[in-house]
Amino acid sequence: MTRNRDAILRLVGYALFCAAILVVPLFVDNGYLLNKFARYLVFGILSLALSLSWGYAGILNLGQAVGFGLGSYCMAMALKLRTIPIQTGAGGLPDFMVWNNVQALPWFWVPFHSYAFAIAAGMAVPAVVAFLIGWFVFPARVSGVYVAIITLAMLVVINLVIIDQQPYTGGFNGITDLTTLKLFGIEFDAYSDATYYLAAITLSLCLFLGLAFVNSKTGLILQAIRDDETRVWYFGYNVAAYQNFVFCLSAAIAGFAGMLYTLVMEFASPTFLAVPISLSIVIWCAVGGRASLVGAALGAIVVTGVQGSLSDTPAFLDTWMLIMGGLFIVIVLFLPNGLISLIDLALGKRRRGRAATAAASVVAIERSESSRRQSAAR
Amino acid sequence: MAGERILELQDIAVEFSGFKAVSGLNLGIDRGELRCLIGPNGAGKTTALDVICGKVKPSAGRITLKGQDVTRLPEYKLARRGVGRKFQVPSVFRQLSVRDNLEVAYCKHLGVFGNLLGFKRGAENDGLEKLAELVGLEEVLDQPAGYLSHGQTQWLEIALLLAQDSEVILLDEPTAGMTAQETMHTAKIFNALRGRHTLLVVEHDMAFVREISDVITVMHQGRVLAEGRAAEVQKDPAVREAYLGSGGIADA
């Protein structure tokens, strides 16, 4: 029955977290701060997505920012096409295309006139890219560190392609000078409550849907794959299909986070799918607790939050990176399961858990001893 | 032997970069049989199991399962057709609870999407708890498998195979590292299984083999040397020859 109690405690914990992030705008009446907090929440979604593939399925995706960046560009393209530009070519061509002597809107930009298409693409494009990578990687039984290397390489390649294709992607500058998103009569201005709520509600939905997912049988099988991949093949599961599924799901969520990020930042840039942010996601996940969705999200919020306030404080201007580095080392050394394991410690669960195990195995041993003695006597 | 042939190996050969681990192996097993596979070190016993479960592909020969050629099937498709495998090194999911381990092994639906909607699957749990009782793990159902003792881990893996409910179960040294008493308990489990499942057991412990086996197959240098009941096999001069220097079959 402790099983049910744990499950209820977890649900309560998740609900408290969601409530906490949802009430923030009631107390904060400062657009600049809200914008900053919304950014942290977007990183939380991104970190949660990695926790699904890394924490629950053992797939360390160092190219997690691929999905994030592609999602961000999809949203930026849609917004750019609705911007009333100062300099435009024939048919309202985006300004950077005019500067690059592009004569007509490229074919793959055309469907982004529709918000519905852009939002669908913001998740579908990352998922399809992930599927193609996964389709090569997982059936070939590539695992562990090799997946990490391949995904990192993929990230660098896509990043270079985007920078290189300046006439179509804006190159180094990315896609800037965007209009604000207006959907269902709501204007998602970067500094408004609406954008903050959008990020907070998305994160809450991701947390609860993610929790349902990891508690489904598919989620259980993914955890089994994390523990012993070979064993799972011999039960008749197509392990590669399971791995690819969670890989795509994670990319799609990252894509959605990317779209939100464009709304919050008001531009899309190749730095959104560069190596530094991609590796940061791994750190957020590790600090918060990679095998916990709320832990991973919290990790992102805490790390980026501390980072933000340290680097904003004049006293720490030169040393904030050093302090962050020290914090990571301390947490990884002393809390290998991340900050979220502090809650388990506080509840004394670990100690009780150990005592219970010891007691149970003593009982089991005694029982089997006595049954053996009986059978020997017979 | 009354039953039909469930598994048949014909002229199987396995090469590892030139080294012939198995060559010209012929083996037939009837439905419901409990067959023991013994032989000196390097005889190719584990390789034979690897070939049957699809871990290793033979360089020659043919495997038929229930009359169908399965020689080229990948391991997960073989598992779906009813071949289960226990490895020499016990492999269970250490971070998952014993109950979750059994839940994973209980695999009536194998697709990603079918399992997305499968939540705490109440009705199935009853059967799994009975299974845990059979192998004496009912007290530790909610403990992570990583906390189990070596013997318990072995039993858990056997229980996983039973949850999987394969028709043919391959076991590689299921009693390795067990005490004499634990071994006898395992023998009892196996005797309870015969008839319902077809078991092929690789084992070194002759006391255990004598306890459970109908027919023993002795392998040597990648092929079958002798086949028969324990007493017959032990008298066979060729078998004595093969075990020469290792103190005879009884100590093998």
Interface residues (C-beta under 8 A of the other chain):
Chain A: T2 R3 A212 F213 N215 S216 K217 T218 L220 I221 Q223 A224 R226 D227 D228 T230 R231 V232 W233 Y234 F235 G236 Y237 N238 V239 A241 Y242 F245 A356 T357 A360 S361 V363 A364 I365 R367 S368 S371 R372 S375 A376
Chain B: C53 E75 Y76 K77 A79 R80 G84 R85 F87 S91 V92 F93 R94 Q95 L96 D100 N101 E103 V104 A105 C107 H109 L110 G111 V112 F113 N115 L116 L117 G118 F119 K120 R121 G136 L137 E139 V140 D142 Q143 Y147 L148 S149 Q152 L160 Q164 Q181 M184 H185 K188
